[in-house]
Amino acid sequence: MITRIVMLRLKDAFRNEADIDAIARPTGEVFEQSALIKGFSIGRPSDVHTKREWQLLFCLQFRDQHTLEAWRSSGLYRILFDQFLAPMRLRVRATNWELAMTTECELWNEGLLPVERSTIDS
């Protein structure tokens, strides 16, 4: 599986919550329309340092690199990135990753139960 991470820095005029919502919602709808995208997440910065540089994150999953390239040459991609997002974005950074392993950790400790973890030294 290939994961494409896309970070957007928006122009100052579009860095407010209402505009970010107005960008994220239709972007997700476009992602849902593509049979090439296996799954996606849309995120916002969780801290002030990241928020200064980036306003939106798109995490897209593709079956393989060929499928990713097909997405990047599709009409939906061109409309989304070249027409809809282009006037609002200041900068884009995109990277592609072949994930070797993914797992979810279900153990979540809120400090209620003591959890002993082995370390390299033990």
URKAUR-V385690 format. One record per pair of residues at least 12 apart in sequence whose C-alpha atoms are under 10 Angstrom apart, sorted by the first residue. I is the first residue (numbers start at 1). J is the second residue. Records with the same first field share a line. If there is no record, write none. Layout:
I=J, J
This chain:
1=38, 61, 62, 63, 64, 65, 67, 68, 97, 98, 99, 100, 101
2=38, 60, 61, 62, 63, 64, 65, 66, 67, 68, 96, 97, 98, 99, 100
3=37, 38, 39, 40, 58, 59, 60, 61, 62, 63, 64, 65, 68, 95, 96, 97, 98, 99
4=40, 58, 59, 60, 61, 62, 65, 68, 94, 95, 96, 97, 98
5=40, 41, 57, 58, 59, 60, 61, 93, 94, 95, 96, 97
6=42, 56, 57, 58, 59, 60, 92, 93, 94, 95, 96
7=42, 43, 44, 53, 54, 55, 56, 57, 58, 59, 91, 92, 93, 94, 95
8=44, 53, 54, 55, 56, 57, 58, 85, 88, 89, 90, 91, 92, 93, 94
9=51, 52, 53, 54, 55, 56, 57, 88, 89, 90, 91, 92, 93
10=53, 54, 55, 56, 85, 86, 87, 88, 89, 90, 91, 92
11=55, 87, 88, 89, 90, 91
12=88, 89, 90
13=88
14=55, 87, 88, 89, 90
15=51, 52, 54, 55, 56, 88, 89
16=55
17=55
19=88
20=44, 55, 56
21=56
23=56, 84, 85, 88
24=42, 43, 44, 56, 57, 58
25=42
26=80, 84
27=42, 58, 80, 81, 84, 85
28=40, 41, 42, 58
30=76, 77, 79, 80
31=58, 60, 76, 77, 80
33=76
34=71, 74, 76, 77
35=62, 67, 71
36=61, 62, 63, 64, 66, 67, 68, 69, 70, 71, 72, 74
37=60, 61, 62, 63, 67, 68, 71
38=60, 61, 62, 63, 67
39=59, 60, 61, 62, 63
40=58, 59, 60, 61, 62
41=57, 58, 59, 60, 61
42=56, 57, 58, 59, 60
43=55, 56, 57, 58, 59
44=56, 57, 58
45=57
53=91
54=90, 91, 92, 93
55=89
56=92
57=92, 93, 94
58=94
59=94, 95, 96
60=96
61=96, 97, 98, 99
62=98
63=98
64=98
65=96, 97, 98
68=96
